[in-house]
Amino acid sequence: MNDLKSKSNIKLMKRVLTTYELRKYLKKYFCLTLDNYLVLAYLDVFKNDEGKYFMRDIISYIGID
């Protein structure tokens, strides 16, 4: 059980470090926070056929209700 727990902790630490490195990269080169980047990535993917966004979907995605 202890071995399983330590493997789980190692995976968690790798995930945290990866996220931290991504945050540093975005901040340094693009002046973006991770949250801002995720919203921009969502906006890039979520377009209708005419390349337009639906504001209600964007608002619900970022959690402003």
Stockholm file with secondary structure:
# STOCKHOLM 1.0

chainA/1-65         MNDLKSKSNIKLMKRVLTTYELRKYLKKYFCLTLDNYLVLAYLDVFKNDEGKYFMRDIISYIGID
#=GR chainA/1-65 SS CHHHHHHHHHHHHHHHHHHHHHHHHHHHHHCCCHHHHHHHHHHHHCCCTTSCCCHHHHHHHHTCC
#=GC SS_cons        CHHHHHHHHHHHHHHHHHHHHHHHHHHHHHCCCHHHHHHHHHHHHCCCTTSCCCHHHHHHHHTCC
//
